[in-house]
Amino acid sequence: MTSTKNAPLDLGLLGRTAVIDEGGRLSIGGVDIESLAQQFGTPLYVYDEVELRGRCAEYRTIFAGGVAYASKAFLCGAMARIVEEEGLDLDVSTSGEFDLARAFGFPAARLVIHGNNKSAAELSAAIESGVKHIVVDSADELDRIETLVSDSSDAYPTLLIRVNPGIDAHTHEYLATGATDSKFGFSIESQDAFDIAARIIRNPALRFGGLHAHIGSQIFAPASYAAALERLVALIARIERELSQSIGELSIGGGLGVRYVVTDNPPTIDQHGQALVSNFDRLIKEHGVTSEPRLSTEPGRSIAGPAGLTLYTVGTIKDLPGIRTYVSVDGGISDNPRPALYGAEYETFVPARADSDRARVVTIAGKHCEQGDLLIRDAYVPSDLAVGDVIAVPCTGAYGHSMASNYNAMTRPAVVFVNDGKARLVVRRESLEDLLARDLCSAPDKMGLE
């Protein structure tokens, strides 16, 4: 069940500037939401810029040790600019994300490089540009780094070790990255994490910056983070004691869950951050750590997710008596694969009638040739929902745009930021010409596209 029957939209699922006027119409950032569908077409990603900036500021206020925004959640030039202006670093995990960040003008010295299979070329580019940290994920990767720095006495990259603390994050198995059976990081339990730290510390061409851990995503349970911190601080104490090495930083990663449906109840950014900082300070004292490491974090979903929503237009309504009613929209798995990948749940509503009761239960289906292309299996909508209505799905700001595809030759949606009564197009909608541009056998002159 994804909603409370007959209940209008809960504004708590939207950004902080969301308002429903006396006529029942929703506006965000001072902009009427349904009007955006007419202006820019659908499907359409819409972001509340005030919400994006506000969430960045909340994290920055709590984590004095540093905040790196996880760009995999949502990245475009306008987002990179907000991250830079709000004083956050940027976490990138592929050469594509790295190249985009640099093309957007993001400072290399504020980039954190992730990835479980970094190539020599990717590592070389990171080292030469002077990134803030490279997060080492495997012994093979460290081999490549050592080879690269042996050729340049000026390299000296600062390395964090990705540590696998062996923690159950109580989330979907595909979102859990801190369990012992994971493709990411070095295990604490097997001693790999300590051994790789010793190897880095003993190499004068490398700088040991500290540790990094990420236990998973869409996490609601504070106890999972507390258990991870206990093991990580114990490792910090051992490194300090046995290797005589101070620890500059511990990044606890990201993973804070967000509210996709009304029944979700994640901690707030403040509650999450205060608990982490308090536990960390206590554990540092209990374990006798003297090097005063900084506690940093790398949020992505919890910044971008609640700030975004997706607009669709209803195309068909198919009633199967005694079974279900399918409401098909003009997007689906190509602009939001999360329901198909993880069984993710969402709410929906009609922005032009946002105060309406939602007494009708339907299934919101995408237009792709997959029976599994269902955006919301049991969606509560107004009883008068009709073909041509614009519907909105809240909390799609993370992993919608970034995971979008051209499946069934669909063009990826545009992205619009709203703020102060204005709508700003920040990523244009893909066109047929874009799809053909990479196809070496296309013949646009025969298709009337010249």
C-alpha positions in Angstrom: 0.0 0.0 0.0 1.5 3.3 -1.1 -0.9 5.9 0.3 -3.9 6.6 2.6 -7.1 6.1 0.7 -9.1 9.2 0.0 -6.3 11.5 1.2 -5.2 14.5 -0.9 -1.5 14.9 -1.6 0.8 15.2 1.4 2.9 18.3 0.8 5.6 16.7 2.9 6.5 14.7 -0.1 7.5 17.8 -2.0 10.1 20.6 -1.7 9.9 23.4 0.8 8.4 25.9 -1.7 5.4 23.7 -2.6 2.1 25.5 -2.2 -1.5 24.6 -3.2 -3.6 27.6 -4.0 -7.3 28.2 -3.3 -8.2 26.7 -6.6 -6.3 23.4 -5.7 -3.4 24.0 -8.1 0.1 23.2 -7.1 3.0 25.6 -7.5 6.7 25.0 -6.6 9.2 27.8 -6.6 6.4 30.2 -7.4 5.7 28.4 -10.7 2.4 26.6 -11.6 3.4 23.0 -12.1 0.9 22.0 -14.7 1.9 24.9 -16.9 5.4 23.4 -17.1 3.9 20.4 -19.0 2.4 22.8 -21.6 5.6 24.8 -21.9 8.3 22.1 -21.9 6.3 18.9 -22.7 6.3 15.6 -20.8 7.9 13.5 -19.4 9.6 16.3 -17.6 12.0 16.4 -14.6 11.3 19.4 -12.4 13.5 20.5 -9.5 12.9 23.0 -6.6 16.2 25.0 -6.6 15.5 26.3 -3.1 15.1 22.7 -1.8 18.4 21.6 -3.5 20.3 24.5 -1.9 18.6 24.1 1.4 19.6 20.4 1.7 23.2 21.2 0.7 23.3 23.8 3.5 21.8 21.5 6.1 24.6 18.9 5.4 27.3 21.6 5.4 26.2 23.0 8.7 26.3 19.6 10.5 29.4 18.0 8.9 32.3 20.4 9.6 34.6 17.7 8.4 33.3 18.1 4.8 30.5 17.1 2.5 30.9 15.7 -1.0 27.8 15.5 -3.1 27.4 12.0 -4.8 27.0 13.1 -8.4 25.7 9.7 -9.5 22.3 10.7 -8.0 21.9 13.6 -10.4 24.4 15.6 -12.3 24.1 18.4 -14.8 25.9 21.8 -15.2 23.3 23.6 -13.1 23.6 21.1 -10.3 27.4 21.2 -10.3 27.2 24.9 -10.0 24.8 24.7 -7.0 27.1 22.2 -5.3 30.1 24.5 -5.8 28.3 27.6 -4.7 27.0 25.8 -1.6 30.5 24.8 -0.6 30.3 21.1 -1.2 32.9 18.8 -2.8 31.8 16.5 -5.7 32.1 12.7 -5.7 32.5 11.2 -9.2 32.9 7.5 -9.9 33.7 7.2 -13.7 35.7 9.0 -16.3 32.4 10.3 -17.7 31.4 11.9 -14.4 34.9 13.3 -13.9 35.0 14.8 -17.5 31.5 16.3 -17.1 32.5 17.9 -13.7 35.6 19.4 -15.3 33.7 20.5 -18.4 31.2 22.2 -16.0 34.1 24.1 -14.5 34.1 22.3 -11.1 37.5 22.7 -9.4 39.6 19.5 -9.5 40.8 20.1 -6.0 37.3 19.5 -4.8 36.7 16.2 -6.6 36.6 12.9 -4.8 37.3 9.9 -7.2 35.4 6.7 -6.6 34.9 3.5 -8.5 35.6 -0.2 -8.1 37.5 -0.6 -11.4 39.4 2.6 -12.1 41.6 2.3 -15.2 45.2 3.5 -15.4 44.0 6.3 -17.7 41.3 7.4 -15.2 43.8 7.4 -12.4 46.4 9.3 -14.4 43.8 12.0 -15.2 42.8 12.3 -11.6 46.4 12.5 -10.3 47.5 15.0 -13.0 44.5 17.3 -12.4 45.2 17.3 -8.6 41.9 15.9 -7.2 41.2 16.1 -3.5 41.1 12.3 -2.9 41.3 9.1 -4.7 39.3 6.4 -2.8 41.3 3.1 -3.3 39.0 0.2 -3.8 41.3 -2.8 -4.7 44.9 -4.0 -4.5 45.0 -3.9 -8.3 44.1 -0.3 -8.3 46.8 0.5 -5.8 49.3 -1.3 -8.1 48.3 1.1 -10.9 48.6 4.1 -8.7 52.1 3.1 -7.5 53.2 2.6 -11.1 51.9 6.1 -12.1 53.5 7.9 -9.2 56.9 6.2 -9.7 57.0 8.1 -13.0 56.4 11.5 -11.5 58.0 12.8 -8.3 55.4 15.5 -8.1 52.3 13.2 -8.0 51.8 12.4 -4.3 48.0 11.7 -4.5 46.1 11.7 -1.3 44.3 8.3 -0.8 41.4 7.2 1.2 40.8 3.5 1.7 37.4 2.2 1.0 36.6 -0.1 3.9 33.9 -2.7 4.0 32.7 -2.8 7.6 30.6 -6.0 7.2 27.3 -4.3 8.2 23.7 -5.2 7.4 22.2 -1.9 6.3 18.6 -3.3 6.2 17.9 -2.1 2.7 17.4 -3.7 -0.7 20.1 -6.2 -1.5 21.1 -4.2 -4.6 21.5 -1.1 -2.5 23.6 -2.7 0.3 27.3 -2.1 -0.2 28.7 -2.6 3.3 28.1 -6.3 3.8 31.1 -8.7 3.7 30.0 -10.1 0.3 30.4 -6.9 -1.8 32.3 -5.9 -4.9 33.3 -2.7 -3.0 36.2 -2.0 -0.7 38.6 -3.9 1.7 37.2 -6.1 4.4 37.8 -5.2 8.1 37.1 -8.8 9.1 39.7 -10.3 6.8 42.4 -7.8 7.8 42.6 -6.6 4.2 41.8 -3.0 5.2 44.6 -2.9 7.7 47.1 -4.4 5.3 46.3 -2.0 2.5 46.7 0.9 4.9 50.1 -0.3 5.9 51.1 -0.6 2.3 50.1 3.0 1.5 51.7 4.4 4.6 55.0 2.7 3.9 55.2 4.2 0.3 56.7 7.7 0.5 55.3 8.6 -2.9 51.7 8.3 -1.5 49.7 10.3 1.0 47.5 8.4 3.4 44.4 10.5 4.0 42.2 8.2 6.0 39.3 5.8 5.5 36.0 5.7 3.6 33.0 3.5 4.0 29.5 3.4 2.4 27.2 0.8 3.9 24.3 1.2 1.4 21.5 3.4 0.2 17.9 4.3 1.3 18.8 3.5 4.9 16.4 4.5 7.7 18.0 2.6 10.6 20.5 4.7 12.7 21.8 1.5 14.3 23.4 0.5 11.0 25.5 3.6 10.9 26.3 3.3 14.6 27.6 -0.3 14.1 29.7 0.8 11.1 31.2 3.6 13.1 32.2 1.3 15.9 34.2 -0.9 13.6 35.7 1.9 11.6 36.9 3.8 14.7 38.4 0.6 16.1 40.4 0.3 12.8 41.5 3.9 13.1 42.8 3.3 16.6 44.7 0.2 15.4 46.3 2.0 12.5 47.3 4.9 14.8 48.6 2.5 17.4 50.4 -0.1 15.3 51.5 1.9 12.3 52.1 5.2 14.1 50.0 7.0 11.5 47.6 9.8 12.2 44.2 9.7 10.4 43.0 12.8 8.7 39.5 11.9 7.7 36.8 9.3 8.0 34.1 9.5 5.3 31.0 7.7 6.4 29.6 7.8 2.9 26.0 8.6 2.2 22.9 6.5 2.1 20.3 8.4 4.2 16.9 7.3 3.0 14.2 9.7 1.8 10.4 9.8 1.9 9.0 8.3 -1.3 5.6 7.5 0.1 3.6 8.8 3.0 4.3 5.8 5.1 8.1 6.3 4.9 9.6 7.8 8.0 13.3 8.4 7.5 15.4 10.5 9.9 15.8 14.2 8.9 19.2 15.3 7.7 19.7 17.0 11.1 18.7 13.9 13.1 20.9 11.7 11.0 23.9 14.1 11.1 23.7 14.9 14.8 23.6 11.1 15.7 26.6 10.4 13.5 28.7 13.2 14.8 27.8 12.5 18.5 28.6 8.8 18.1 31.8 9.5 16.3 33.0 11.9 19.0 32.2 9.4 21.7 33.9 6.5 20.0 37.1 8.6 19.3 37.4 9.2 23.0 36.5 5.6 24.0 39.2 4.1 21.7 41.8 6.6 22.7 42.4 8.1 19.2 44.6 11.1 19.4 44.9 12.2 15.8 41.5 14.0 15.8 40.2 12.8 12.4 37.4 14.7 10.6 34.1 13.0 10.0 32.8 13.7 6.5 29.9 12.4 4.4 28.8 11.9 0.8 25.1 12.3 0.4 23.4 12.1 -3.0 19.8 10.8 -2.9 18.9 12.8 0.3 19.9 16.0 -1.5 18.5 15.5 -5.0 15.6 13.1 -4.4 13.1 15.1 -2.5 13.8 18.2 -4.6 12.6 16.7 -7.9 9.4 15.4 -9.4 8.5 14.0 -12.8 5.5 15.1 -14.9 3.7 12.7 -17.3 0.6 13.0 -19.5 -2.1 10.3 -19.3 -2.6 8.7 -22.7 -4.9 5.7 -22.1 -7.0 4.3 -19.3 -7.8 0.6 -19.6 -10.2 -1.0 -17.1 -10.0 -4.7 -16.6 -13.1 -5.4 -14.4 -12.3 -7.4 -11.3 -8.5 -7.2 -11.9 -7.2 -3.6 -12.2 -7.2 -0.4 -14.1 -4.1 0.5 -16.1 -3.4 4.2 -16.6 -0.7 4.5 -19.2 1.6 7.6 -19.4 4.1 8.9 -21.9 7.2 7.8 -20.0 8.2 4.9 -17.8 11.2 2.6 -17.4 13.3 4.8 -19.6 13.0 7.9 -17.4 12.6 6.0 -14.0 13.9 2.4 -13.9 13.8 2.2 -10.1 10.4 0.4 -9.8 11.5 -2.3 -12.3 15.0 -2.6 -10.7 14.2 -2.4 -7.0 10.5 -2.6 -6.7 10.6 1.1 -5.6 7.3 2.7 -4.6 6.0 6.2 -5.3 2.9 8.3 -4.9 1.2 10.3 -7.7 -1.3 13.2 -7.9 -2.8 15.7 -10.4 -1.1 19.1 -10.0 -4.1 20.9 -11.3 -6.3 19.3 -8.6 -3.7 18.7 -5.9 -6.2 19.1 -3.1 -8.5 16.4 -4.5 -9.2 13.2 -2.6 -7.6 10.2 -4.3 -10.2 7.5 -3.9 -9.5 5.6 -7.1 -6.8 2.8 -7.1 -5.1 2.3 -10.4 -1.8 1.0 -11.8 0.4 3.7 -13.5 2.0 2.0 -16.4 4.8 3.2 -18.8 4.6 3.0 -22.6 7.4 0.6 -23.1 7.2 -2.9 -24.4 7.6 -4.6 -21.0 4.8 -5.8 -18.7 7.2 -4.9 -15.9 7.1 -1.2 -17.0 4.9 -0.2 -14.1 5.7 3.0 -12.3 3.2 2.6 -9.5 1.4 -0.7 -9.0 -1.2 0.6 -6.6 -1.6 4.3 -7.1 -4.3 6.5 -5.5 -5.7 9.1 -7.9 -8.7 11.4 -8.2 -11.9 9.6 -9.3 -12.2 11.9 -12.3 -8.7 11.1 -13.7 -9.0 11.3 -17.5 -7.0 11.0 -20.6 -5.0 14.2 -21.2 -4.5 14.9 -17.5 -1.0 15.8 -16.3 0.1 13.7 -13.3 3.1 14.2 -11.1 5.3 11.7 -9.3 7.2 13.2 -6.3 10.7 12.4 -5.1 12.2 11.4 -8.4 15.1 13.9 -8.2 17.6 11.1 -7.6 18.4 8.3 -10.1 15.8 9.4 -12.7 17.7 11.6 -15.0 21.0 9.9 -14.2 19.7 6.4 -14.9 17.5 7.4 -17.9 17.9 5.4 -21.2 16.9 5.4 -24.8 15.0 2.1 -24.4 12.5 1.7 -27.2 14.3 4.7 -28.9 12.7 7.0 -26.3 14.3 10.4 -26.1 15.4 11.4 -22.6 13.3 14.1 -20.9 14.3 17.8 -20.3 15.2 19.1 -16.9 13.7 22.3 -15.5 14.7 24.2 -12.3 12.1 26.4 -10.7 12.8 29.3 -8.4 11.4 32.8 -7.5 8.5 32.5 -10.0 10.7 31.4 -12.9 11.3 28.2 -14.7 14.8 27.6 -16.1 15.5 24.9 -18.7 18.9 23.4 -17.7 18.9 20.3 -19.8 17.0 20.2 -23.1 14.9 17.3 -24.2 16.7 14.8 -26.5 15.7 14.8 -30.2 15.6 12.2 -32.9 18.6 14.0 -34.4 20.5 13.2 -31.1 19.7 9.5 -31.4 20.8 9.5 -35.1 24.0 11.4 -34.5 25.9 8.4 -33.2 24.6 5.9 -35.8 27.1 5.7 -38.6 24.6 4.0 -40.9 21.8 6.6 -40.5 20.6 8.5 -43.5 19.0 11.7 -42.2 18.7 13.2 -45.7 16.2 10.4 -46.6 14.1 11.0 -43.5 13.5 14.7 -44.0 15.9 15.7 -41.2 18.3 17.9 -43.2 
